[in-house]
Structure formats: C-alpha cells, structure tokens
Amino acid sequence: MRRPEMEELEPLYVISVVARMVGVHAQTLRYYERAGLVEPHRSRGNIRLYSIKDVNRLRQVKSMMDDLGVNLAGVEVILRMAERLALLEERLRDLEVRAQGDKPKED
C-alpha cells in the first residue's frame, strides 16, 4: 500500500503541463531549476518530470513573487527558512515523544 507522501513525490508531469498548471512559461521553470528552487526528476531520456510536491512548491514561488512582490532571492531565503523551520519542528516533536517515554509512570 502506497503512502500519500510517496504519491506526492511521484514524478508525473512534463514541463509543458506544469507550466500551464502553474501559469508560467516553460523557460521560467527552467530558470527556477537553475536557481535551485525546484529539482525535477529526470527520465531516462533526460526529460524533466515534476511531482505534485514540485507543482505546489512552484505555485508557492509564483504566489510569493506575484502576490507579495518578493524577488527571486527573497523567495530562495523564505523557502530555505521554511524548510529549516519544518526540520526543527520535526526534531522538537521527536524530542517531545522521547521525553514522554522517559517520564516515570504515576500510580
């Protein structure tokens, strides 16, 4: 049985489809890739294949730029900080679970 997280990472869409889904030109997606904002999977024929997670990230990039007026450098910083925050939150949850296991049981 497949987990939903795995399905979100499945490389499904070619660049032209993703460009339409996000509302940008394919060249813009190539630029975002060069800038390190997204890293699509590559097929055996070296064709870019994007996952649902990639599409969501690209929509987020486009929204920050269009709706909030953030430039590309700002988007990079925001995304990096958001990823770091998510990792720290995950570590905190793990530590909380471990701390709960270390507590003596009350009678």
Stockholm file with secondary structure:
# STOCKHOLM 1.0

chainA/1-107         MRRPEMEELEPLYVISVVARMVGVHAQTLRYYERAGLVEPHRSRGNIRLYSIKDVNRLRQVKSMMDDLGVNLAGVEVILRMAERLALLEERLRDLEVRAQGDKPKED
#=GR chainA/1-107 SS CCCHHHHHHCCCEEHHHHHHHHTSCHHHHHHHHHTTSCCCEECTTCCEEECHHHHHHHHHHHHHHHHHCCCHHHHHHHHHHHHHHHHHHHHHHHHHHHHHHHSCCCC
#=GC SS_cons         CCCHHHHHHCCCEEHHHHHHHHTSCHHHHHHHHHTTSCCCEECTTCCEEECHHHHHHHHHHHHHHHHHCCCHHHHHHHHHHHHHHHHHHHHHHHHHHHHHHHSCCCC
//
